[in-house]
Amino acid sequence: MVEIEIRYEGDLHTTAVHGPSSTQLATDAPKDNMGRGESFSPTDLVATALGTCIATTMDIVARRHSFSAGGTRVRVAKHMVSEPTRRIGKLEVAIDMPRQLSAEQRALMERTAHTCPVAESLSPAIEVPIDFRYSD
């Protein structure tokens, strides 16, 4: 279990403190929802969680199979919808992977990206297309 303590600072700002490390993270509401957009919004953190989970999980799996996924880059584009309620509608993921991976390694990395813990935890109402690109 990990505890995260969130303190509301006022004016749509929060500070979250990660229990095990005491690392702090600030949030602000986005400009299109009454905030100033001065930091990650709560929904930005969902997109961030997905991208970092994909990258981390792929490296864990690569290490277990004695190869490197070094140089991998993940980009997540968050799309909000307002109907029927304001929520994340789509998290478009683009993953740039090293070209030297074999077909078997590529398949393993792609399966891992689709099944990382955050991806498995998202509502099925959120579209999560993942585009894999292999380059130098």
C-alpha positions in Angstrom: 0.0 0.0 0.0 1.1 3.5 -0.8 -0.4 6.6 0.7 -0.6 10.0 -1.0 -1.7 13.0 1.0 -3.4 15.8 -0.9 -3.7 19.2 0.5 -6.0 21.7 -1.2 -4.2 25.0 -1.4 -7.1 27.1 -2.7 -7.6 28.7 -6.0 -7.9 25.3 -7.7 -4.4 24.3 -6.7 -3.4 21.2 -4.7 -0.2 19.7 -3.4 0.2 15.9 -3.3 2.9 14.3 -1.1 4.1 10.8 -1.9 4.2 8.9 1.4 7.3 6.7 0.8 9.5 9.4 -0.6 7.9 12.7 0.5 8.2 13.9 -3.1 5.7 16.7 -3.8 3.6 17.3 -6.9 1.5 20.4 -7.6 -1.7 20.4 -9.6 -3.9 23.2 -11.0 -7.1 23.1 -12.9 -6.7 23.6 -16.7 -7.4 27.0 -18.3 -10.5 25.6 -20.0 -11.9 24.6 -16.7 -11.5 27.8 -14.5 -7.8 27.2 -13.7 -4.6 29.0 -14.7 -2.9 25.9 -16.2 0.2 26.5 -14.1 0.9 22.8 -13.5 -0.4 19.3 -14.3 -4.2 19.0 -14.0 -5.7 15.9 -12.4 -6.5 14.5 -15.8 -3.0 15.3 -17.1 -1.8 13.1 -14.3 -3.9 10.2 -15.7 -2.3 10.7 -19.1 1.1 10.9 -17.4 0.4 7.8 -15.4 -0.4 5.8 -18.5 2.7 7.0 -20.4 5.1 6.4 -17.5 3.5 3.1 -16.7 3.9 1.9 -20.3 7.6 2.9 -20.4 8.4 1.5 -17.0 6.6 -1.8 -17.6 8.2 -2.3 -21.0 11.6 -1.9 -19.5 10.8 -4.3 -16.7 9.7 -6.9 -19.2 12.7 -6.3 -21.5 15.1 -6.8 -18.6 13.3 -10.0 -17.7 14.0 -11.2 -21.3 17.6 -10.0 -21.3 17.3 -7.2 -23.9 17.1 -3.4 -23.7 14.3 -1.1 -24.6 16.6 1.9 -24.0 15.9 5.0 -26.1 12.1 4.3 -26.0 10.0 7.5 -26.0 6.3 7.7 -25.1 4.0 10.6 -25.9 0.4 10.8 -24.7 -2.2 13.2 -26.2 -5.1 13.6 -23.8 -8.5 14.5 -25.4 -11.3 15.6 -23.2 -15.0 15.3 -24.0 -17.9 17.2 -22.4 -20.9 14.9 -23.2 -22.5 13.4 -21.3 -20.0 14.7 -18.6 -16.6 16.2 -18.7 -14.1 13.4 -18.7 -11.1 12.0 -20.6 -12.4 10.6 -23.9 -9.2 9.4 -25.5 -5.6 9.0 -24.6 -3.6 8.7 -27.8 -0.3 7.0 -27.3 2.7 7.2 -29.6 5.7 5.0 -28.7 9.1 5.4 -30.5 11.0 2.2 -30.1 14.5 1.2 -31.1 14.6 -0.4 -34.6 17.0 -3.2 -33.6 14.3 -5.1 -31.7 13.4 -8.5 -33.2 9.9 -9.3 -34.3 9.4 -11.4 -31.1 10.7 -8.6 -28.9 8.5 -6.0 -30.7 5.4 -8.3 -30.1 6.3 -8.6 -26.4 6.7 -4.8 -26.0 3.5 -4.1 -27.8 1.6 -6.6 -25.7 3.2 -5.2 -22.5 2.2 -1.6 -23.5 -1.5 -2.6 -23.9 -1.6 -4.4 -20.6 0.4 -2.2 -18.2 -1.3 -1.7 -14.8 -2.6 1.8 -15.6 -4.0 0.7 -19.0 -5.7 -2.2 -17.2 -7.2 0.2 -14.7 -8.7 2.7 -17.1 -12.4 2.8 -17.8 -13.3 1.0 -21.1 -15.1 4.3 -22.0 -11.6 5.9 -22.6 -10.2 5.1 -26.0 -6.5 4.2 -25.9 -5.1 3.8 -29.4 -1.4 3.0 -29.3 0.9 3.6 -32.3 4.3 1.9 -32.3 7.1 3.4 -34.4 10.4 1.8 -34.8 13.4 3.9 -35.7 17.1 4.6 -34.9 
